[in-house]
Amino acid sequence: MIARSVEEPELFAGLYDRHAADIHRYTTRRLGEGAADDITAETFLVAFRTRARYDPSRRLARPWLYGIAANLIGKHRRSEVRALRALARTGVDPVAASWSERSDDRIAVQAPLAGALAALSPGERHVLLLFAWADLGYQEVADALGIPLGTVRSRLNRARRKVSEALHTDPAFTSAGQELNPSWTK
């Protein structure tokens, strides 16, 4: 579809229709609603402008689009870290809150998690959040970020360890002696 859209630009709309909601959801979680609209639009603008250079041997366009979005998000990194620190202080995640019922336990878990995410290096945060929030596999994350598969594995391992350690040391993350571990920290 991408290769054909070079000659028939209107075909690119199918790619947008298929992936825009996922890209928007991912960027909203990373940067907030206002920035997500801009990043999503810019992601598809960059993709459209560079579609002639797309490698047709790549079976899926999804990792390519997430890679473009991740690069654009990197430019907004300071805003993201500020938002994660605010989430750590308040315990309110406006994206997650709109998707699920609020409960005291969820809010208590979100604050230390946001603090742990803010403390990660940008590379570790990109890998972990593409894996956890965008639901990309290891190879898809590697393709999205343009890094070797081994780098994805090592960054994800480090990020999981750091987040797990941060959560295990925070008393708000335990309830009646039982630890609340998100599955992606294992």
Order of alpha helices (4+ residues) and beta strands (2+ residues): alpha-alpha-alpha-alpha-alpha-alpha-alpha-alpha-alpha-alpha-beta-beta
